[in-house]
Amino acid sequence: MSDPARPRAKPEFCNIEFPSLVGYRWPLASLASGMHRVSGAILFFLMPFIIWMFDHSLTSEISFARFKSVFEVGILGIPGWMWKLACLGLIWASLHHLIAGMRHLWMDTHHHQISKDFGRQTAAVVLVLTLSLTVLLGAKLFGLY
């Protein structure tokens, strides 16, 4: 039984090592911030694919038909549904980077109003909004409506 007169020892936090990293529970704010960095890296590295899609969707009717056939039939031995998954990843990365970026800008300009609870709440809003919009646009991409 613990002594009520004696204060509880505060938990000690130290650097995270790999064995404990697997079971580590990320706070929502750090999860949203880390995913913002990951989505930015995805957008950066897939920029040639984004430019190719933009170019082939706008050049002419023939190039648009060829562009559309990639998502229906496939190209380079990769089936169309895998190209759609790649686009779904780009949709998620774009949405998350935009929404989390607006959150970061808000927090940078209104730093005197920011609290730990506000950071957790806005991170939850970012994650829910991003995933909801991704599911909605993914359903459209895969022809569910």
DSSP file (Angstrom, degrees, kcal/mol; ACC not computed):
  #  RESIDUE AA STRUCTURE BP1 BP2  ACC     N-H-->O    O-->H-N    N-H-->O    O-->H-N    TCO  KAPPA ALPHA  PHI   PSI    X-CA   Y-CA   Z-CA
    1    1 A M              0   0    0      0, 0.0     2,-0.2     0, 0.0     0, 0.0   0.000 360.0 360.0 360.0 139.7    0.0    0.0    0.0
    2    2 A S        -     0   0    0      1,-0.1     6,-0.0     2,-0.0     3,-0.0  -0.507 360.0-114.1 -85.4 151.9    1.3    3.4   -0.9
    3    3 A D    >   -     0   0    0     -2,-0.2     3,-1.0     1,-0.1    -1,-0.1  -0.736  17.8-152.4 -84.0 120.2    1.9    6.2    1.7
    4    4 A P  T 3  S+     0   0    0      0, 0.0    -1,-0.1     0, 0.0     4,-0.1   0.745  94.0  57.4 -67.5 -22.0   -0.5    9.1    1.1
    5    5 A A  T 3  S+     0   0    0      2,-0.1    -2,-0.0    -3,-0.0    -3,-0.0   0.705  93.7  78.8 -79.3 -19.2    1.9   11.6    2.6
    6    6 A R  S <  S-     0   0    0     -3,-1.0     2,-0.0     1,-0.0    -3,-0.0  -0.787  86.0-123.9 -94.1 126.3    4.6   10.7    0.2
    7    7 A P        -     0   0    0      0, 0.0     2,-0.1     0, 0.0    -4,-0.1  -0.354  29.7-105.8 -69.2 147.4    4.3   12.2   -3.3
    8    8 A R        -     0   0    0      1,-0.1     2,-0.3    -4,-0.1    -6,-0.0  -0.434  36.4-108.3 -70.4 144.7    4.3    9.8   -6.3
    9    9 A A        -     0   0    0     -2,-0.1    -1,-0.1     1,-0.1     3,-0.1  -0.547  32.8-120.8 -73.7 135.5    7.4    9.7   -8.3
   10   10 A K        -     0   0    0     -2,-0.3    -1,-0.1     1,-0.1     2,-0.1  -0.486  35.1 -98.8 -73.9 146.3    7.0   11.3  -11.7
   11   11 A P        -     0   0    0      0, 0.0     2,-0.5     0, 0.0    -1,-0.1  -0.381  34.8-128.8 -66.1 145.0    7.7    9.0  -14.7
   12   12 A E        -     0   0    0     -3,-0.1     2,-0.5    -2,-0.1    -3,-0.0  -0.836  19.7-158.3 -98.5 126.7   11.1    9.3  -16.2
   13   13 A F        +     0   0    0     -2,-0.5     2,-0.3     3,-0.0     3,-0.1  -0.882  18.5 164.9-106.8 134.8   11.3    9.9  -19.9
   14   14 A C        -     0   0    0     -2,-0.5     3,-0.1     1,-0.1    -2,-0.0  -0.780  47.1 -54.5-135.1 179.9   14.5    9.0  -21.8
   15   15 A N        -     0   0    0     -2,-0.3     2,-0.5     1,-0.1    -1,-0.1  -0.244  58.9-113.6 -58.5 145.5   15.5    8.6  -25.5
   16   16 A I        -     0   0    0     -3,-0.1     2,-0.3     3,-0.0    -1,-0.1  -0.697  31.2-160.5 -85.1 128.0   13.4    6.0  -27.3
   17   17 A E    >>  -     0   0    0     -2,-0.5     4,-1.2     1,-0.1     3,-0.7  -0.700  31.8-101.8-104.8 162.2   15.3    2.9  -28.4
   18   18 A F  H >> S+     0   0    0     -2,-0.3     4,-0.9     1,-0.2     3,-0.8   0.865 115.9  54.5 -56.7 -45.3   14.2    0.5  -31.1
   19   19 A P  H 34 S+     0   0    0      0, 0.0     4,-0.4     0, 0.0     3,-0.4   0.886 115.2  41.0 -58.6 -35.8   12.8   -2.3  -28.9
   20   20 A S  H <4 S+     0   0    0     -3,-0.7     4,-0.4     1,-0.2    -2,-0.2   0.621  99.6  76.4 -84.8 -11.5   10.5    0.1  -27.1
   21   21 A L  H X< S+     0   0    0     -4,-1.2     3,-0.7    -3,-0.8    -1,-0.2   0.818  86.4  61.3 -67.5 -31.0    9.7    2.0  -30.4
   22   22 A V  T 3< S+     0   0    0     -4,-0.9    -1,-0.2    -3,-0.4    -2,-0.1   0.899 112.5  35.3 -64.1 -41.5    7.3   -0.8  -31.5
   23   23 A G  T 3  S+     0   0    0     -4,-0.4    -1,-0.2    -3,-0.2     2,-0.2   0.360  89.1 124.7 -94.5   5.4    5.0   -0.4  -28.5
   24   24 A Y    <   -     0   0    0     -3,-0.7     2,-0.7    -4,-0.4    -3,-0.0  -0.475  54.0-143.8 -70.9 132.4    5.4    3.4  -28.2
   25   25 A R        -     0   0    0     -2,-0.2    -1,-0.1     0, 0.0    -2,-0.1  -0.867  14.7-144.5-101.2 110.0    2.1    5.3  -28.4
   26   26 A W        -     0   0    0     -2,-0.7     2,-0.1     1,-0.1     0, 0.0  -0.505  17.6-117.8 -73.7 135.7    2.5    8.5  -30.3
   27   27 A P     >  -     0   0    0      0, 0.0     4,-2.3     0, 0.0     3,-0.2  -0.404  28.9-112.7 -64.8 152.4    0.5   11.5  -29.1
   28   28 A L  H  > S+     0   0    0      1,-0.2     4,-2.7     2,-0.2     5,-0.2   0.876 114.9  54.3 -58.0 -40.0   -2.0   12.7  -31.7
   29   29 A A  H  > S+     0   0    0      1,-0.2     4,-2.1     2,-0.2    -1,-0.2   0.908 111.3  43.5 -63.7 -41.5   -0.2   16.0  -32.2
   30   30 A S  H  > S+     0   0    0     -3,-0.2     4,-2.6     2,-0.2    -1,-0.2   0.843 112.6  53.8 -73.3 -31.2    3.1   14.3  -33.0
   31   31 A L  H  X S+     0   0    0     -4,-2.3     4,-2.4     2,-0.2    -2,-0.2   0.935 111.2  44.9 -64.9 -46.3    1.4   11.8  -35.2
   32   32 A A  H  X S+     0   0    0     -4,-2.7     4,-1.5     2,-0.2    -2,-0.2   0.895 115.3  48.4 -64.3 -40.1   -0.3   14.5  -37.2
   33   33 A S  H  X S+     0   0    0     -4,-2.1     4,-1.6    -5,-0.2    -2,-0.2   0.912 112.8  47.0 -67.7 -42.8    3.0   16.4  -37.4
   34   34 A G  H  X S+     0   0    0     -4,-2.6     4,-2.2     1,-0.2    -2,-0.2   0.897 111.3  51.0 -65.5 -40.0    5.0   13.4  -38.4
   35   35 A M  H  X S+     0   0    0     -4,-2.4     4,-2.8     1,-0.2    -1,-0.2   0.809 104.5  59.2 -67.8 -28.1    2.4   12.5  -41.1
   36   36 A H  H  X S+     0   0    0     -4,-1.5     4,-1.8     2,-0.2    -1,-0.2   0.907 108.1  45.2 -63.4 -41.7    2.7   16.0  -42.4
   37   37 A R  H  X S+     0   0    0     -4,-1.6     4,-2.1     2,-0.2    -2,-0.2   0.911 113.6  49.2 -67.6 -42.5    6.4   15.5  -43.0
   38   38 A V  H  X S+     0   0    0     -4,-2.2     4,-2.5     1,-0.2    -2,-0.2   0.916 110.5  50.2 -63.8 -43.2    5.7   12.0  -44.6
   39   39 A S  H  X S+     0   0    0     -4,-2.8     4,-2.3     1,-0.2    -1,-0.2   0.877 109.5  51.8 -65.2 -35.7    3.1   13.5  -46.9
   40   40 A G  H  X S+     0   0    0     -4,-1.8     4,-2.2     2,-0.2    -1,-0.2   0.896 110.0  48.6 -64.8 -40.0    5.4   16.2  -47.9
   41   41 A A  H  X S+     0   0    0     -4,-2.1     4,-2.8     2,-0.2     5,-0.2   0.903 110.5  51.2 -66.5 -40.6    8.1   13.7  -48.8
   42   42 A I  H  X S+     0   0    0     -4,-2.5     4,-2.0     1,-0.2    -2,-0.2   0.936 111.6  47.2 -61.2 -46.2    5.6   11.6  -50.8
   43   43 A L  H  < S+     0   0    0     -4,-2.3    -1,-0.2     1,-0.2    -2,-0.2   0.887 113.5  49.1 -62.7 -38.8    4.5   14.7  -52.8
   44   44 A F  H >< S+     0   0    0     -4,-2.2     3,-1.1     1,-0.2    -2,-0.2   0.949 114.6  42.2 -66.5 -48.9    8.1   15.7  -53.4
   45   45 A F  H 3< S+     0   0    0     -4,-2.8    -1,-0.2     1,-0.3    -2,-0.2   0.779 116.5  47.9 -73.7 -25.6    9.3   12.3  -54.6
   46   46 A L  T 3X S+     0   0    0     -4,-2.0     4,-2.2    -5,-0.2     3,-0.3   0.258  77.4 109.9 -96.5  13.0    6.2   11.6  -56.7
   47   47 A M  H <> S+     0   0    0     -3,-1.1     4,-2.7     1,-0.2     5,-0.2   0.868  74.3  55.1 -57.1 -39.5    6.3   15.0  -58.4
   48   48 A P  H  > S+     0   0    0      0, 0.0     4,-2.4     0, 0.0    -1,-0.2   0.911 109.8  47.4 -60.7 -39.1    7.4   13.5  -61.8
   49   49 A F  H  > S+     0   0    0     -3,-0.3     4,-2.4     2,-0.2    -2,-0.2   0.890 112.0  50.2 -66.4 -39.4    4.3   11.2  -61.7
   50   50 A I  H  X S+     0   0    0     -4,-2.2     4,-2.5     2,-0.2    -1,-0.2   0.919 111.9  47.2 -64.4 -44.3    2.1   14.2  -60.7
   51   51 A I  H  X S+     0   0    0     -4,-2.7     4,-2.8     2,-0.2    -2,-0.2   0.902 111.3  51.7 -65.0 -40.7    3.4   16.3  -63.6
   52   52 A W  H  X S+     0   0    0     -4,-2.4     4,-2.7    -5,-0.2     5,-0.2   0.929 111.3  47.2 -60.5 -45.5    3.0   13.4  -66.0
   53   53 A M  H  X S+     0   0    0     -4,-2.4     4,-1.5     1,-0.2    -2,-0.2   0.924 114.0  47.1 -62.5 -44.0   -0.6   12.9  -64.9
   54   54 A F  H  X S+     0   0    0     -4,-2.5     4,-0.9     2,-0.2    -2,-0.2   0.923 114.0  47.5 -64.0 -44.4   -1.3   16.7  -65.2
   55   55 A D  H >X S+     0   0    0     -4,-2.8     4,-1.6     1,-0.2     3,-0.7   0.936 114.7  44.6 -63.1 -48.0    0.3   16.9  -68.6
   56   56 A H  H 3< S+     0   0    0     -4,-2.7    11,-0.4     1,-0.2     4,-0.3   0.700 110.5  54.8 -74.8 -18.5   -1.5   13.9  -70.1
   57   57 A S  H 3< S+     0   0    0     -4,-1.5    -1,-0.2    -5,-0.2    -2,-0.2   0.690 119.4  30.9 -85.4 -16.6   -4.8   14.8  -68.7
   58   58 A L  H << S+     0   0    0     -4,-0.9    -2,-0.2    -3,-0.7    -3,-0.1   0.573  95.9  82.6-116.3 -12.2   -4.8   18.3  -70.3
   59   59 A T  S  < S-     0   0    0     -4,-1.6     2,-0.3     1,-0.2    -3,-0.1   0.963 104.6 -35.9 -64.9 -55.6   -2.8   18.1  -73.5
   60   60 A S     >  -     0   0    0     -4,-0.3     4,-2.0     1,-0.1    -1,-0.2  -0.939  58.6 -94.0-156.7 175.3   -5.5   16.7  -75.9
   61   61 A E  H  > S+     0   0    0     -2,-0.3     4,-2.1     2,-0.2     5,-0.1   0.867 123.6  51.9 -66.1 -35.4   -8.5   14.4  -76.0
   62   62 A I  H  > S+     0   0    0      2,-0.2     4,-2.2     1,-0.2    -1,-0.2   0.928 110.5  46.4 -67.5 -45.2   -6.3   11.6  -77.3
   63   63 A S  H  > S+     0   0    0      1,-0.2     4,-2.6     2,-0.2    -1,-0.2   0.862 111.6  52.8 -66.8 -33.4   -3.8   12.0  -74.4
   64   64 A F  H  X S+     0   0    0     -4,-2.0     4,-2.8     2,-0.2    -1,-0.2   0.902 108.4  50.0 -66.5 -39.6   -6.7   12.2  -72.0
   65   65 A A  H  X S+     0   0    0     -4,-2.1     4,-1.9     2,-0.2    -2,-0.2   0.901 112.9  46.8 -63.9 -40.5   -8.1    8.9  -73.3
   66   66 A R  H  X S+     0   0    0     -4,-2.2     4,-1.1     2,-0.2    -2,-0.2   0.904 112.4  50.5 -65.5 -41.4   -4.6    7.3  -73.0
   67   67 A F  H  X S+     0   0    0     -4,-2.6     4,-0.7   -11,-0.4     3,-0.4   0.914 111.2  48.2 -60.9 -44.6   -4.4    8.7  -69.5
   68   68 A K  H >X S+     0   0    0     -4,-2.8     4,-0.7     1,-0.2     3,-0.6   0.847 105.3  58.8 -66.7 -34.3   -7.8    7.4  -68.6
   69   69 A S  H 3X>S+     0   0    0     -4,-1.9     4,-3.4     1,-0.2     5,-1.4   0.783  94.0  66.1 -68.0 -25.7   -6.9    3.9  -70.0
   70   70 A V  H 3<5S+     0   0    0     -4,-1.1    -1,-0.2    -3,-0.4    13,-0.2   0.894 104.8  44.2 -59.9 -38.9   -4.0    3.6  -67.6
   71   71 A F  H <<5S+     0   0    0     -4,-0.7    -1,-0.2    -3,-0.6    -2,-0.2   0.637 121.2  39.6 -83.0 -14.5   -6.5    3.5  -64.7
   72   72 A E  H  <5S+     0   0    0     -4,-0.7     8,-0.3    -3,-0.3    -2,-0.2   0.855 136.0  10.5 -97.1 -46.9   -8.8    1.1  -66.4
   73   73 A V  T  <5S-     0   0    0     -4,-3.4     7,-0.6     1,-0.2    -3,-0.2   0.814  99.1-129.8-102.5 -41.6   -6.4   -1.3  -68.2
   74   74 A G  E   < -A   79   0A   0     -5,-1.4     2,-0.3     5,-0.3    -1,-0.2  -0.497  12.0-125.7 111.4 174.9   -3.0   -0.5  -66.7
   75   75 A I  E >  S+A   78   0A   0      3,-1.6     3,-2.0    -2,-0.2     8,-0.0  -0.974  78.4  24.6-158.2 153.7    0.4    0.2  -68.2
   76   76 A L  T 3  S-     0   0    0     -2,-0.3    -1,-0.0     1,-0.3    -2,-0.0   0.777 129.9 -61.4  58.6  29.9    4.0   -1.2  -67.9
   77   77 A G  T 3  S+     0   0    0      1,-0.2    -1,-0.3    -3,-0.0    -3,-0.0   0.519 111.2 120.9  77.4   4.5    2.6   -4.5  -66.7
   78   78 A I  E <   -A   75   0A   0     -3,-2.0    -3,-1.6     2,-0.0    -1,-0.2  -0.894  64.8-122.4-102.5 125.2    1.0   -2.8  -63.7
   79   79 A P  E >>  -A   74   0A   0      0, 0.0     4,-1.2     0, 0.0     3,-0.9  -0.198  21.8-110.8 -66.3 159.8   -2.8   -3.3  -63.5
   80   80 A G  H 3> S+     0   0    0     -7,-0.6     4,-2.1    -8,-0.3     5,-0.2   0.825 113.5  60.9 -60.3 -36.2   -5.1   -0.3  -63.4
   81   81 A W  H 3> S+     0   0    0      1,-0.2     4,-1.8     2,-0.2    -1,-0.3   0.818 102.2  53.2 -65.9 -27.6   -6.2   -0.8  -59.8
   82   82 A M  H <> S+     0   0    0     -3,-0.9     4,-2.0     2,-0.2    -1,-0.2   0.863 107.3  51.0 -73.4 -34.5   -2.6   -0.4  -58.6
   83   83 A W  H  X S+     0   0    0     -4,-1.2     4,-2.2   -13,-0.2    -2,-0.2   0.878 109.0  52.3 -66.0 -36.7   -2.4    2.9  -60.4
   84   84 A K  H  X S+     0   0    0     -4,-2.1     4,-2.4     2,-0.2    -2,-0.2   0.889 107.2  51.7 -65.6 -37.9   -5.6    3.9  -58.7
   85   85 A L  H  X S+     0   0    0     -4,-1.8     4,-2.2     2,-0.2    -2,-0.2   0.897 108.3  51.6 -64.1 -38.9   -4.0    3.0  -55.3
   86   86 A A  H  X S+     0   0    0     -4,-2.0     4,-1.8     1,-0.2    -2,-0.2   0.910 111.4  47.5 -63.1 -40.8   -1.0    5.2  -56.2
   87   87 A C  H  X S+     0   0    0     -4,-2.2     4,-2.6     2,-0.2    -2,-0.2   0.869 108.3  55.0 -67.5 -35.7   -3.4    8.0  -56.9
   88   88 A L  H  X S+     0   0    0     -4,-2.4     4,-2.6     2,-0.2    -2,-0.2   0.893 106.8  51.4 -63.5 -38.6   -5.2    7.4  -53.7
   89   89 A G  H  X S+     0   0    0     -4,-2.2     4,-2.6     2,-0.2    -1,-0.2   0.888 110.4  48.6 -63.0 -39.0   -1.9    7.7  -51.9
   90   90 A L  H  X S+     0   0    0     -4,-1.8     4,-2.8     2,-0.2    -2,-0.2   0.880 109.4  52.6 -67.7 -37.4   -1.3   11.0  -53.6
   91   91 A I  H  X S+     0   0    0     -4,-2.6     4,-2.7     2,-0.2     5,-0.2   0.943 112.1  45.5 -61.6 -47.0   -4.8   12.2  -52.7
   92   92 A W  H  X S+     0   0    0     -4,-2.6     4,-3.1     1,-0.2     5,-0.3   0.940 113.7  49.0 -60.7 -46.5   -4.2   11.3  -49.1
   93   93 A A  H  X S+     0   0    0     -4,-2.6     4,-2.4     1,-0.2     5,-0.2   0.912 113.5  46.6 -62.0 -42.4   -0.8   13.0  -49.2
   94   94 A S  H  X S+     0   0    0     -4,-2.8     4,-2.3     2,-0.2    -1,-0.2   0.944 116.0  44.2 -64.8 -47.9   -2.2   16.2  -50.8
   95   95 A L  H  X S+     0   0    0     -4,-2.7     4,-2.8    -5,-0.2     5,-0.3   0.935 116.5  45.6 -63.5 -46.2   -5.1   16.4  -48.4
   96   96 A H  H  X S+     0   0    0     -4,-3.1     4,-2.8    -5,-0.2     5,-0.4   0.923 113.4  49.3 -65.0 -42.9   -3.1   15.7  -45.3
   97   97 A H  H  X S+     0   0    0     -4,-2.4     4,-1.6    -5,-0.3    -1,-0.2   0.901 114.9  45.4 -64.4 -39.6   -0.3   18.1  -46.3
   98   98 A L  H  X S+     0   0    0     -4,-2.3     4,-2.0    -5,-0.2    -2,-0.2   0.958 118.4  40.1 -67.1 -51.3   -2.8   20.9  -47.0
   99   99 A I  H  X S+     0   0    0     -4,-2.8     4,-1.9     2,-0.2    -2,-0.2   0.919 118.9  45.3 -69.2 -44.1   -5.0   20.5  -43.9
  100  100 A A  H  X S+     0   0    0     -4,-2.8     4,-2.5    -5,-0.3    -1,-0.2   0.862 111.3  55.2 -67.2 -33.7   -2.1   19.8  -41.5
  101  101 A G  H  X S+     0   0    0     -4,-1.6     4,-2.5    -5,-0.4    -2,-0.2   0.897 106.8  49.5 -64.5 -40.0   -0.2   22.7  -43.1
  102  102 A M  H  X S+     0   0    0     -4,-2.0     4,-2.4     2,-0.2    -1,-0.2   0.881 110.3  51.9 -65.0 -36.7   -3.1   25.0  -42.4
  103  103 A R  H  X S+     0   0    0     -4,-1.9     4,-2.5     2,-0.2    -2,-0.2   0.932 110.5  47.7 -62.5 -45.7   -3.1   23.8  -38.8
  104  104 A H  H  X S+     0   0    0     -4,-2.5     4,-2.3     1,-0.2    -2,-0.2   0.908 111.7  49.9 -63.4 -41.7    0.6   24.5  -38.5
  105  105 A L  H  X S+     0   0    0     -4,-2.5     4,-2.1     2,-0.2    -1,-0.2   0.915 111.0  49.6 -63.4 -41.3    0.1   28.0  -39.9
  106  106 A W  H  X S+     0   0    0     -4,-2.4     4,-1.8     1,-0.2    -2,-0.2   0.930 112.5  47.1 -61.0 -45.1   -2.7   28.7  -37.5
  107  107 A M  H  < S+     0   0    0     -4,-2.5    -1,-0.2     1,-0.2    -2,-0.2   0.846 111.3  51.9 -67.9 -32.4   -0.7   27.5  -34.6
  108  108 A D  H >< S+     0   0    0     -4,-2.3     3,-0.5     1,-0.2    -1,-0.2   0.872 115.7  40.1 -70.2 -35.9    2.3   29.6  -35.7
  109  109 A T  H 3< S+     0   0    0     -4,-2.1    -2,-0.2     1,-0.2    -1,-0.2   0.686 123.1  38.8 -88.4 -17.6    0.3   32.8  -36.0
  110  110 A H  T ><  +     0   0    0     -4,-1.8     3,-2.0    -5,-0.2     4,-0.3  -0.228  69.9 140.8-122.4  42.7   -1.8   32.3  -32.9
  111  111 A H  G X   +     0   0    0     -3,-0.5     3,-0.8     1,-0.3    -1,-0.1   0.716  65.6  64.0 -63.2 -22.0    0.8   30.9  -30.6
  112  112 A H  G 3  S+     0   0    0      1,-0.2    -1,-0.3    -3,-0.1    -2,-0.1   0.670 104.8  46.7 -76.7 -13.8   -0.5   32.8  -27.6
  113  113 A Q  G <  S+     0   0    0     -3,-2.0     2,-0.3    -6,-0.1    -1,-0.2   0.376  88.9 110.3-104.0   3.1   -3.8   30.9  -27.7
  114  114 A I    <   +     0   0    0     -3,-0.8     2,-0.3    -4,-0.3     3,-0.0  -0.622  38.8 171.6 -89.0 134.5   -2.3   27.4  -28.1
  115  115 A S     >  -     0   0    0     -2,-0.3     4,-2.2     1,-0.1     5,-0.2  -0.837  47.4-104.6-129.1 171.5   -2.5   24.8  -25.4
  116  116 A K  H  > S+     0   0    0     -2,-0.3     4,-2.0     1,-0.2     5,-0.1   0.895 122.9  50.1 -62.8 -40.2   -1.7   21.1  -25.2
  117  117 A D  H  > S+     0   0    0      2,-0.2     4,-2.5     1,-0.2    -1,-0.2   0.898 109.0  51.6 -66.3 -40.7   -5.4   20.3  -25.3
  118  118 A F  H  > S+     0   0    0      1,-0.2     4,-2.7     2,-0.2     5,-0.2   0.898 108.8  51.8 -62.5 -40.6   -5.9   22.5  -28.3
  119  119 A G  H  X S+     0   0    0     -4,-2.2     4,-1.8     1,-0.2    -1,-0.2   0.900 111.2  46.9 -62.6 -41.6   -3.0   20.8  -30.1
  120  120 A R  H  X S+     0   0    0     -4,-2.0     4,-2.0     2,-0.2    -2,-0.2   0.912 113.7  48.3 -66.6 -42.7   -4.5   17.4  -29.4
  121  121 A Q  H  X S+     0   0    0     -4,-2.5     4,-2.2     1,-0.2    -2,-0.2   0.923 112.8  46.3 -65.6 -44.8   -8.0   18.4  -30.6
  122  122 A T  H  X S+     0   0    0     -4,-2.7     4,-2.5     1,-0.2    -1,-0.2   0.853 110.5  54.1 -68.8 -32.5   -6.8   20.0  -33.8
  123  123 A A  H  X S+     0   0    0     -4,-1.8     4,-2.4    -5,-0.2    -1,-0.2   0.910 108.7  49.1 -64.7 -40.9   -4.6   17.0  -34.6
  124  124 A A  H  X S+     0   0    0     -4,-2.0     4,-2.6     2,-0.2     5,-0.3   0.901 110.7  50.5 -63.9 -40.5   -7.7   14.8  -34.2
  125  125 A V  H  X S+     0   0    0     -4,-2.2     4,-2.8     2,-0.2     5,-0.3   0.925 110.6  49.7 -62.6 -43.8   -9.7   17.1  -36.5
  126  126 A V  H  X S+     0   0    0     -4,-2.5     4,-2.6     1,-0.2     5,-0.2   0.935 113.5  45.4 -59.9 -47.4   -6.9   17.0  -39.1
  127  127 A L  H  X S+     0   0    0     -4,-2.4     4,-2.4     2,-0.2     5,-0.2   0.921 116.6  44.1 -65.9 -44.4   -6.7   13.1  -39.0
  128  128 A V  H  X S+     0   0    0     -4,-2.6     4,-2.5     2,-0.2     5,-0.2   0.930 116.2  46.8 -66.7 -45.3  -10.5   12.6  -39.1
  129  129 A L  H  X S+     0   0    0     -4,-2.8     4,-2.4    -5,-0.3     5,-0.2   0.913 113.8  48.1 -63.6 -43.7  -11.0   15.2  -41.8
  130  130 A T  H  X S+     0   0    0     -4,-2.6     4,-2.2    -5,-0.3    -2,-0.2   0.940 114.8  44.1 -62.9 -48.3   -8.1   13.9  -43.9
  131  131 A L  H  X S+     0   0    0     -4,-2.4     4,-2.4    -5,-0.2    -2,-0.2   0.885 113.5  51.4 -66.8 -37.7   -9.2   10.3  -43.7
  132  132 A S  H  X S+     0   0    0     -4,-2.5     4,-2.3    -5,-0.2    -2,-0.2   0.941 112.9  44.1 -64.3 -47.1  -12.9   11.1  -44.3
  133  133 A L  H  X S+     0   0    0     -4,-2.4     4,-2.8     2,-0.2     5,-0.2   0.867 112.5  53.2 -66.2 -35.6  -12.1   13.1  -47.5
  134  134 A T  H  X S+     0   0    0     -4,-2.2     4,-2.5    -5,-0.2    -1,-0.2   0.918 110.4  46.6 -65.3 -42.9   -9.7   10.4  -48.7
  135  135 A V  H  X S+     0   0    0     -4,-2.4     4,-2.2     2,-0.2    -2,-0.2   0.916 113.8  49.2 -63.8 -42.6  -12.3    7.7  -48.3
  136  136 A L  H  X S+     0   0    0     -4,-2.3     4,-1.4     2,-0.2    -2,-0.2   0.940 116.5  40.2 -62.8 -48.6  -14.9    9.9  -50.1
  137  137 A L  H  X S+     0   0    0     -4,-2.8     4,-2.5     1,-0.2    -1,-0.2   0.832 113.2  56.1 -70.7 -31.9  -12.5   10.7  -53.0
  138  138 A G  H  X S+     0   0    0     -4,-2.5     4,-2.4    -5,-0.2    -2,-0.2   0.882 104.4  52.9 -65.3 -38.5  -11.3    7.1  -53.1
  139  139 A A  H  <>S+     0   0    0     -4,-2.2     5,-3.1     2,-0.2     6,-0.6   0.889 111.4  46.7 -63.6 -38.3  -14.8    5.9  -53.5
  140  140 A K  H ><5S+     0   0    0     -4,-1.4     3,-1.2     3,-0.2    -2,-0.2   0.910 111.1  52.2 -68.0 -41.9  -15.2    8.3  -56.4
  141  141 A L  H 3<5S+     0   0    0     -4,-2.5    -2,-0.2     1,-0.3    -1,-0.2   0.888 111.6  45.5 -61.7 -40.6  -11.9    7.1  -57.9
  142  142 A F  T 3<5S-     0   0    0     -4,-2.4    -1,-0.3    -5,-0.1    -2,-0.2   0.347 118.5-111.3 -88.4   7.1  -12.8    3.5  -57.7
  143  143 A G  T < 5S+     0   0    0     -3,-1.2    -3,-0.2    -4,-0.1    -2,-0.1   0.765  71.8 138.4  76.7  27.4  -16.3    4.2  -59.2
  144  144 A L      <       0   0    0     -5,-3.1    -4,-0.2    -6,-0.2    -5,-0.1   0.671 360.0 360.0 -79.7 -15.7  -18.4    3.4  -56.1
  145  145 A Y              0   0    0     -6,-0.6    -5,-0.1    -5,-0.1    -1,-0.1   0.275 360.0 360.0-150.2 360.0  -20.6    6.5  -56.9
